[in-house]
Amino acid sequence: MQLRNVSPSDVDAYVRMRCDPVMMADLGGPLPREEMADKVRRDAREAAADLAWIKMIVPDPHTPDVVAGTVTIWSHDTEDGPISEMGWMILPEFQGRGLGKRAVHALLSQARDEDRWGVVHAFPATRNAASNGVCRSVGFRFLARREVEFAGRVLNSNHWAITPRTDLT
Ligand SMILES: CC(C)(COP(=O)(O)OP(=O)(O)OC[C@H]1O[C@@H](n2cnc3c(N)ncnc32)[C@H](O)[C@@H]1OP(=O)(O)O)[C@@H](O)C(=O)NCCC(=O)NCCS
């Protein structure tokens, strides 16, 4: 498995991940398809400028165009001040094979090695067993249940946090 920066040519993978009702069931529902070309271009620019880590998961380096999903760390403001947050998605045909866990672990290892991002937070939906499983299996600490806003919608989430230098399994 390899991680590479998102590029503008990843629009099909974005549509499959973000415009699909099943993939987005715990993220407030599907996003409009017509917004994806613009979204992927903006993400590619942010990733190239190293403002955020927005990575595509490539299961087999021999076929770099075949992507299994995405894993991201970015920083944003909250009412309690700026935080680093992590998110991930694995396409259905690649789920349940440990790829989500390996990709999240790989990006947190990079954060640890580069001493970047500080404490990393994640807010999976309380009912998303696989996503909470990813948190538990790489060493995130469970902090609390809370409501978070995503894409303008309020979601019931679990708040997890990890300090990669000390907590990564
Ligand atoms: C959540 C998601 C990223 C998980 O990726 P994955 O590659 O299928 O997960 P993995 O195979 O790496 O499993 C990670 C851990 O979760 C556990 N797990 C996986 N699926 C599970 C399930 N359905 N129920 C309970 N635990 C589960 C695994 O056993 C593993 O833990 P372990 O190492 O202790 O055994 C993926 O299912 C997905 O993208 N779903 C749709 C979109 C989504 O929900 N995104 C996240 C929003 S918060």
The ligand as an SDF file (V2000), in Angstrom:
LIG
                    3D

 48 50  0  0  0  0  0  0  0  0999 V2000
  -14.7060    3.1270    8.0610 C   0  0  0  0  0  0  0  0  0  0  0  0
  -13.7860    2.5580    7.0060 C   0  0  0  0  0  0  0  0  0  0  0  0
  -12.7740    3.6090    6.5850 C   0  0  0  0  0  0  0  0  0  0  0  0
  -13.0210    1.3510    7.5740 C   0  0  0  0  0  0  0  0  0  0  0  0
  -12.0220    0.9150    6.6540 O   0  0  0  0  0  0  0  0  0  0  0  0
  -11.6740   -0.6280    6.4790 P   0  0  0  0  0  0  0  0  0  0  0  0
  -10.4940   -0.7420    5.5930 O   0  0  0  0  0  0  0  0  0  0  0  0
  -12.9180   -1.3330    6.0420 O   0  0  0  0  0  0  0  0  0  0  0  0
  -11.3150   -1.0430    7.9840 O   0  0  0  0  0  0  0  0  0  0  0  0
  -10.1860   -2.0930    8.4470 P   0  0  0  0  0  0  0  0  0  0  0  0
  -10.3790   -3.3670    7.6800 O   0  0  0  0  0  0  0  0  0  0  0  0
   -8.8500   -1.4410    8.3570 O   0  0  0  0  0  0  0  0  0  0  0  0
  -10.5770   -2.3290    9.9640 O   0  0  0  0  0  0  0  0  0  0  0  0
  -10.1070   -1.4630   10.9980 C   0  0  0  0  0  0  0  0  0  0  0  0
  -10.5060   -1.9810   12.3580 C   0  0  0  0  0  0  0  0  0  0  0  0
  -11.9260   -1.8640   12.5250 O   0  0  0  0  0  0  0  0  0  0  0  0
  -12.5050   -3.1570   12.7230 C   0  0  0  0  0  0  0  0  0  0  0  0
  -13.7310   -3.2170   11.9040 N   0  0  0  0  0  0  0  0  0  0  0  0
  -13.7920   -3.1190   10.5520 C   0  0  0  0  0  0  0  0  0  0  0  0
  -15.0710   -3.2100   10.1350 N   0  0  0  0  0  0  0  0  0  0  0  0
  -15.8030   -3.3640   11.2670 C   0  0  0  0  0  0  0  0  0  0  0  0
  -17.1910   -3.5070   11.5220 C   0  0  0  0  0  0  0  0  0  0  0  0
  -18.0890   -3.4950   10.5200 N   0  0  0  0  0  0  0  0  0  0  0  0
  -17.6070   -3.6590   12.8150 N   0  0  0  0  0  0  0  0  0  0  0  0
  -16.7100   -3.6600   13.8250 C   0  0  0  0  0  0  0  0  0  0  0  0
  -15.3830   -3.5080   13.6520 N   0  0  0  0  0  0  0  0  0  0  0  0
  -14.9480   -3.3660   12.3920 C   0  0  0  0  0  0  0  0  0  0  0  0
  -11.4620   -4.1460   12.2200 C   0  0  0  0  0  0  0  0  0  0  0  0
  -11.5950   -5.3880   12.8700 O   0  0  0  0  0  0  0  0  0  0  0  0
  -10.1720   -3.4460   12.5580 C   0  0  0  0  0  0  0  0  0  0  0  0
   -9.8340   -3.5750   13.9080 O   0  0  0  0  0  0  0  0  0  0  0  0
   -8.7040   -4.6550   14.4110 P   0  0  0  0  0  0  0  0  0  0  0  0
   -7.4510   -4.2460   13.7200 O   0  0  0  0  0  0  0  0  0  0  0  0
   -8.6920   -4.4420   15.8790 O   0  0  0  0  0  0  0  0  0  0  0  0
   -9.2120   -5.9760   13.9650 O   0  0  0  0  0  0  0  0  0  0  0  0
  -14.6070    2.0980    5.7680 C   0  0  0  0  0  0  0  0  0  0  0  0
  -15.4800    1.0810    6.1440 O   0  0  0  0  0  0  0  0  0  0  0  0
  -15.4230    3.1990    5.1090 C   0  0  0  0  0  0  0  0  0  0  0  0
  -14.8550    4.0440    4.4170 O   0  0  0  0  0  0  0  0  0  0  0  0
  -16.7400    3.2470    5.2940 N   0  0  0  0  0  0  0  0  0  0  0  0
  -17.6150    4.2230    4.6290 C   0  0  0  0  0  0  0  0  0  0  0  0
  -17.2690    5.6670    4.8360 C   0  0  0  0  0  0  0  0  0  0  0  0
  -17.0800    6.0400    6.2900 C   0  0  0  0  0  0  0  0  0  0  0  0
  -17.8330    5.5980    7.1200 O   0  0  0  0  0  0  0  0  0  0  0  0
  -16.0530    6.8870    6.5400 N   0  0  0  0  0  0  0  0  0  0  0  0
  -15.7070    7.3300    7.8680 C   0  0  0  0  0  0  0  0  0  0  0  0
  -16.6970    8.3250    8.4010 C   0  0  0  0  0  0  0  0  0  0  0  0
  -16.4630    8.6960   10.0960 S   0  0  0  0  0  0  0  0  0  0  0  0
  1  2  1  0
  2  3  1  0
  2  4  1  0
  2 36  1  0
  4  5  1  0
  5  6  1  0
  6  7  2  0
  6  8  1  0
  6  9  1  0
  9 10  1  0
 10 11  2  0
 10 12  1  0
 10 13  1  0
 13 14  1  0
 14 15  1  0
 15 16  1  0
 15 30  1  0
 16 17  1  0
 17 18  1  0
 17 28  1  0
 18 19  1  0
 18 27  1  0
 19 20  2  0
 20 21  1  0
 21 22  1  0
 21 27  2  0
 22 23  1  0
 22 24  2  0
 24 25  1  0
 25 26  2  0
 26 27  1  0
 28 29  1  0
 28 30  1  0
 30 31  1  0
 31 32  1  0
 32 33  2  0
 32 34  1  0
 32 35  1  0
 36 37  1  0
 36 38  1  0
 38 39  2  0
 38 40  1  0
 40 41  1  0
 41 42  1  0
 42 43  1  0
 43 44  2  0
 43 45  1  0
 45 46  1  0
 46 47  1  0
 47 48  1  0
M  END
$$$$
